[in-house]
Amino acid sequence: MRALSLNLAVLFCLTMNAFAAAKPPLDAETTFAKANADYAAGRFPAAIAGYESLVQSRHWNPALFYDLGNAYFRKGDPGRAILNYERALALDPNQAEARTNLELVRDQARALELAPNWMEAHLGFLTRDQYAWLASAAFWGAAAILCGLYFARRRAVVWIFALVLLGAISAGATFAVYQLETGSAGSDLAIVTKKNIQARLATAESAGTVLMLPAGSEIKILSTRGDWSYAVLPNDMRGWIPAPSAERVRL
């Protein structure tokens, strides 16, 4: 009986320690509320500091990046405003407020955009992760039906049709994931956060200029060499830019 009590006490302590370890070091709701209050009071640097602390602690959601984009815009930093609107839309492509503000700030900053291909233009209603979940669910559904058909004495036409349909959905969603991952809005998409960055022919300030990139312009980073990044540019050309002058949309 004593051993049982001791085991229960140990189990209780381990459970409480697990809850304590799972609890984030920052009270995310309190930090978010304070940042919102700072924003409402016009204390934009303080609001940005609060929002960025949540980003660093990985409390990511579309509302956080949208509010952070608004704070950077009010602070006069269009590059990082566009970066965070893009991050909000990467998590939720249907967030109308972020898309409206993105277009507004992009027009004001005269930021340049990468041209999406035909497939990307028609796949934007779901995120890459949503397509991945769809592909996975359809695949395992098809696998379950296939197992059932294998052991069934009679193979109903409706189950064969469902197998083909789920297989097609899984293949199509997997293709969509590939297109979104490698396209202009994929994992290599970055936003120029500095003003008037010159893309150059080589990794030197004395090299010829390929294109002038206003803050907020989109690029696709292909590789990095030291303090320089080689990128696809909005004019379908390629050039080198200082690596610290751009940040990837995906964290």
Buried (B, 14 or more C-beta within 10 A) or exposed (E): EEEEEEEEEEEEEEEEEEEEEEEEEBEBEEBBEBBBEBBEEEBBEBBBBBBBBBBEEEBBBBBBBBBBBBBBBBBEBBBBBBBBBBBBBBBBBEBEBBBEBBEEBBEEBEBBEBEBEEEBEEBEEBBBEBBBBBBEBBBEBBBEBBEEBEEEEEEEEEBEEBBEBBBEBBBBBBBBBBBBBEBBBBBBBBBBBBBEBBBBEEBEEEBEEBBEBBBBBBBBBEEEEEEBBBBBBBEEEBBBBBBEBBBBBBE
